[in-house]
């Protein structure tokens, strides 16, 4: 595959979509602007963090909103970094709002619990229940204004989003992280040997056990919850499927290799991190969101 990487421009893998060369549409009709790209970076305890969410090629061409979102929060006097990442389901008409509401609710709920309990005692199912409840509650007046009953199908048609939550030690005393999700976003470790998923990965571009994406506000009986130890020197990355679908089934495609070189062993500058997320090629036109963290378990600065 031909790879074209010019300073200041998204890296192109192979033949880009026709829409890739078109200037992004800022707004649609009388819509209110939502940020095309958001970037965060900095140190927190022993951690170094890079985070970005960028609108995909299709949304830019159609002047649609960025449907991915993320947020972060500190807990227990800086002992923990809490990260939530969401990927709004395109078929829902206000999925971008659902993603934002879900990540904010999840981080707030985890923060409150970590102020009282140990990481392993956090009720993550209750956290996801709270996020689902907030989506249903926020949908009611909007559906009522449209003259629609607040049924499960109507709510899902308005607000639907995946959700991934991570609890990461930030004080240098531990390497164990805790993760939970609904949907197909994933967390990964990155080292000299490449990418390793921390939760069950997609197979052939589809969720491991389903042909449809699970999404809030519908909540499964059991969550995908894991605890994992991050080895010294590894980079941990939380990412939406817009980032990792191009990795390929063995996680060693051109995109996977390029990002691995760029994000390990050191993270790039913040603007470069966002540029790298904006890669183009083939049919890869989804939004991209990633939160990358190094220094887990290292002595605090």
C-alpha positions as CSV (number, residue, x, y, z in Angstrom):
1,X,0.0,0.0,0.0
2,X,1.2,3.5,-0.9
3,X,1.6,5.8,2.2
4,X,1.7,9.5,1.7
5,X,2.7,11.6,4.7
6,X,3.1,15.3,4.3
7,X,3.7,17.8,7.1
8,X,0.5,19.4,8.3
9,X,-1.8,17.0,6.3
10,X,-3.5,13.7,7.3
11,X,-1.5,10.6,6.3
12,X,-3.0,8.9,3.3
13,X,-3.0,5.1,3.0
14,X,-3.5,4.0,-0.5
15,X,-6.3,5.7,-2.5
16,X,-8.3,8.2,-0.4
17,X,-12.0,8.8,-0.7
18,X,-13.1,11.5,-3.1
19,X,-14.5,13.5,-0.2
20,X,-11.1,13.6,1.5
21,X,-10.0,16.5,-0.7
22,X,-13.1,18.5,-0.2
23,X,-13.1,21.4,2.3
24,X,-15.0,20.4,5.5
25,X,-18.5,21.8,5.8
26,X,-18.7,23.8,9.1
27,X,-22.5,23.7,9.6
28,X,-25.6,22.1,8.2
29,X,-28.6,24.4,7.6
30,X,-29.3,26.3,10.7
31,X,-27.4,24.0,13.0
32,X,-25.3,25.1,16.0
33,X,-21.6,24.4,15.6
34,X,-20.0,21.5,17.5
35,X,-16.2,21.3,17.6
36,X,-14.7,19.4,14.6
37,X,-11.7,18.5,16.7
38,X,-10.8,18.5,20.5
39,X,-7.4,18.0,21.9
40,X,-6.1,17.5,25.5
41,X,-2.6,16.8,26.8
42,X,-0.4,17.0,29.8
43,X,0.9,15.2,32.9
44,X,-1.1,13.9,35.8
45,X,0.7,12.3,38.7
46,X,3.1,9.8,37.1
47,X,1.1,9.8,33.8
48,X,1.6,11.5,30.5
49,X,-1.6,11.9,28.5
50,X,-2.5,12.7,24.9
51,X,-6.2,12.8,23.9
52,X,-8.0,13.8,20.8
53,X,-11.3,13.4,19.0
54,X,-11.6,14.3,15.3
55,X,-14.6,14.3,12.9
56,X,-14.4,11.7,10.2
57,X,-14.3,12.3,6.5
58,X,-18.0,11.5,5.9
59,X,-19.2,13.8,8.7
60,X,-17.0,16.6,7.4
61,X,-18.3,16.2,3.8
62,X,-22.0,16.0,5.0
63,X,-21.5,18.8,7.6
64,X,-22.7,16.4,10.3
65,X,-21.5,16.6,13.9
66,X,-18.7,14.7,15.4
67,X,-20.4,11.7,17.1
68,X,-17.5,10.6,19.2
69,X,-16.6,12.2,22.5
70,X,-14.4,11.6,25.6
71,X,-13.8,13.2,29.0
72,X,-11.4,12.7,31.9
73,X,-11.5,13.4,35.6
74,X,-9.3,13.1,38.7
75,X,-10.5,11.1,41.8
76,X,-9.4,10.5,45.4
77,X,-7.1,13.4,45.7
78,X,-5.3,12.6,42.4
79,X,-4.8,8.9,43.0
80,X,-6.8,7.9,40.0
81,X,-7.4,9.1,36.4
82,X,-10.9,8.3,35.2
83,X,-11.5,8.2,31.4
84,X,-14.7,7.7,29.5
85,X,-14.9,7.4,25.7
86,X,-18.1,7.2,23.6
87,X,-19.0,6.6,20.0
88,X,-22.5,7.8,19.1
89,X,-24.5,5.4,16.9
90,X,-25.0,7.0,13.5
91,X,-28.6,5.8,13.1
92,X,-29.6,7.8,16.2
93,X,-30.5,11.4,15.2
94,X,-28.8,13.0,18.2
95,X,-26.0,10.5,18.9
96,X,-23.4,13.2,19.4
97,X,-25.4,14.6,22.3
98,X,-25.8,11.0,23.7
99,X,-22.0,10.5,23.6
100,X,-21.3,13.7,25.5
101,X,-23.9,13.0,28.1
102,X,-22.7,9.4,28.6
103,X,-19.1,10.3,29.1
104,X,-19.8,13.1,31.6
105,X,-22.2,11.0,33.6
106,X,-19.9,8.1,33.8
107,X,-16.8,10.0,34.9
108,X,-18.8,11.8,37.6
109,X,-20.3,8.6,38.9
110,X,-16.9,6.9,39.1
111,X,-15.3,9.9,40.8
112,X,-17.9,9.9,43.5
113,X,-17.4,6.2,44.2
114,X,-13.6,6.4,44.2
115,X,-13.7,9.0,46.9
116,X,-15.2,6.3,49.2
117,X,-14.2,2.9,47.8
118,X,-11.3,1.0,46.4
119,X,-11.0,0.6,42.6
120,X,-12.3,-3.0,42.7
121,X,-15.3,-2.0,44.7
122,X,-16.6,0.6,42.2
123,X,-20.0,-0.5,40.9
124,X,-19.5,-0.2,37.2
125,X,-22.8,-1.7,36.3
126,X,-24.4,1.0,38.4
127,X,-22.3,3.6,36.6
128,X,-23.6,2.4,33.2
129,X,-27.1,2.3,34.6
130,X,-26.8,6.0,35.6
131,X,-25.6,6.9,32.1
132,X,-28.5,5.0,30.5
133,X,-30.9,6.7,32.9
134,X,-29.6,10.1,32.0
135,X,-30.0,9.4,28.3
136,X,-33.6,8.3,28.9
137,X,-34.4,11.3,31.1
138,X,-32.9,13.8,28.6
139,X,-34.8,12.2,25.7
140,X,-38.2,12.6,27.3
141,X,-38.8,16.4,26.6
142,X,-37.3,16.1,23.1
143,X,-39.6,13.3,22.2
144,X,-42.5,15.0,23.8
145,X,-41.8,18.1,21.6
146,X,-42.0,15.8,18.5
147,X,-45.3,14.3,19.7
148,X,-43.6,10.9,20.3
149,X,-44.1,8.5,23.1
150,X,-41.0,7.8,25.3
151,X,-40.6,4.2,24.2
152,X,-37.4,2.3,24.2
153,X,-37.3,2.3,20.4
154,X,-38.0,6.1,20.2
155,X,-35.3,6.8,22.8
156,X,-32.7,4.6,20.9
157,X,-33.7,6.4,17.7
158,X,-32.7,9.7,19.3
159,X,-29.9,8.9,21.7
160,X,-27.7,5.8,21.3
161,X,-24.0,5.5,22.1
162,X,-21.3,3.1,23.0
163,X,-19.4,3.7,26.2
164,X,-15.9,2.7,27.5
165,X,-14.7,3.6,31.0
166,X,-11.2,3.2,32.4
167,X,-9.9,3.7,35.9
168,X,-6.1,4.2,35.8
169,X,-3.7,4.6,38.8
170,X,-2.0,8.0,38.7
171,X,0.1,8.1,41.8
172,X,2.8,5.6,40.7
173,X,1.9,2.9,43.2
174,X,0.1,0.5,41.0
175,X,-0.1,-0.9,37.5
176,X,-3.6,-2.4,37.6
177,X,-6.3,-0.7,35.5
178,X,-10.0,-1.5,35.5
179,X,-12.1,-1.3,32.3
180,X,-15.8,-1.6,31.4
181,X,-17.7,-1.1,28.2
182,X,-20.9,-1.4,26.2
183,X,-20.3,-1.5,22.5
184,X,-17.2,-1.9,20.3
185,X,-14.7,0.7,21.5
186,X,-11.6,-0.9,23.1
187,X,-8.5,-0.4,25.2
188,X,-5.1,-1.6,24.1
189,X,-1.6,-1.9,25.3
190,X,1.2,-0.9,22.9
191,X,4.8,-2.0,23.2
192,X,7.7,-3.1,21.0
193,X,5.7,-6.2,19.9
194,X,2.7,-4.0,18.7
195,X,-0.9,-3.8,19.8
196,X,-2.7,-6.1,22.3
197,X,-6.5,-5.6,23.0
198,X,-7.5,-5.6,26.6
199,X,-11.2,-6.4,25.8
200,X,-12.5,-8.8,23.2
201,X,-11.7,-7.3,19.8
202,X,-13.8,-7.2,16.7
203,X,-13.4,-9.9,14.2
204,X,-13.5,-9.0,10.5
205,X,-14.9,-5.5,11.3
206,X,-17.9,-6.8,13.3
207,X,-18.4,-7.2,17.0
208,X,-17.0,-10.5,18.4
209,X,-20.4,-12.0,19.3
210,X,-23.0,-9.9,17.4
211,X,-23.7,-8.4,14.0
212,X,-25.1,-5.3,15.7
213,X,-23.4,-2.9,18.1
214,X,-24.6,-2.9,21.6
215,X,-25.3,0.6,22.8
216,X,-26.8,2.7,25.6
217,X,-29.5,3.4,26.7
218,X,-30.1,-0.4,26.2
219,X,-28.0,-2.0,28.9
220,X,-27.0,-5.7,28.8
221,X,-27.4,-7.9,31.8
222,X,-23.7,-8.2,32.1
223,X,-21.0,-5.7,31.2
224,X,-17.6,-6.4,29.7
225,X,-15.5,-5.7,32.8
226,X,-11.8,-6.6,33.1
227,X,-8.8,-5.7,35.3
228,X,-5.4,-5.8,33.7
229,X,-1.8,-5.1,34.8
230,X,0.0,-2.7,32.5
231,X,3.7,-3.7,32.1
232,X,6.5,-1.2,32.7
233,X,7.0,0.9,29.6
234,X,3.8,0.0,27.9
235,X,1.5,2.7,26.4
236,X,-2.2,2.2,27.1
237,X,-4.6,3.5,24.5
238,X,-8.4,3.8,24.6
239,X,-9.9,4.2,21.1
240,X,-13.1,4.2,19.2
241,X,-13.4,1.7,16.3
242,X,-12.8,4.5,13.8
243,X,-9.2,4.3,14.9
244,X,-8.7,0.6,15.2
245,X,-11.0,-1.0,12.5
246,X,-8.2,-0.2,10.0
247,X,-5.7,-2.2,12.1
248,X,-6.8,-5.4,10.4
249,X,-7.7,-8.7,12.0
250,X,-4.2,-9.3,13.3
251,X,-3.6,-5.7,14.4
252,X,-0.6,-5.2,12.1
253,X,-1.9,-3.3,9.1
254,X,-0.3,-0.2,7.8
255,X,-2.3,2.1,10.1
256,X,-1.5,-0.1,13.1
257,X,2.2,0.0,12.3
258,X,2.3,3.7,11.7
259,X,0.5,4.6,14.9
260,X,2.6,2.1,16.9
261,X,5.8,3.8,15.7
262,X,4.3,7.3,16.5
263,X,2.9,6.5,19.9
264,X,5.6,4.3,21.5
265,X,7.8,4.5,23.4
266,X,7.0,8.2,23.7
267,X,3.9,10.1,22.8
268,X,4.0,12.8,20.1
269,X,3.2,16.5,20.5
270,X,-0.5,17.2,21.0
271,X,-1.2,18.7,17.6
272,X,0.8,15.9,15.9
273,X,-1.3,13.3,17.9
274,X,-4.5,14.8,16.5
275,X,-3.0,14.9,12.9
276,X,-2.1,11.3,13.1
277,X,-5.7,10.4,14.1
278,X,-6.9,12.1,10.9
279,X,-5.5,9.5,8.5
280,X,-7.3,8.9,5.2
281,X,-7.7,5.9,3.0
282,X,-10.1,3.3,1.5
283,X,-13.5,3.5,3.2
284,X,-12.2,4.8,6.6
285,X,-14.5,7.7,7.1
286,X,-15.7,7.3,10.7
287,X,-14.9,9.7,13.6
288,X,-11.7,8.9,15.5
289,X,-11.1,9.2,19.2
290,X,-8.1,8.1,21.2
291,X,-6.8,8.7,24.7
292,X,-3.1,7.5,25.1
293,X,-1.4,7.2,28.5
294,X,2.2,6.4,29.4
295,X,3.9,6.2,32.8
296,X,1.4,3.8,34.5
297,X,3.2,2.5,37.6
298,X,6.1,4.9,37.3
299,X,7.3,7.0,40.3
300,X,5.3,10.2,40.6
301,X,7.1,13.3,39.5
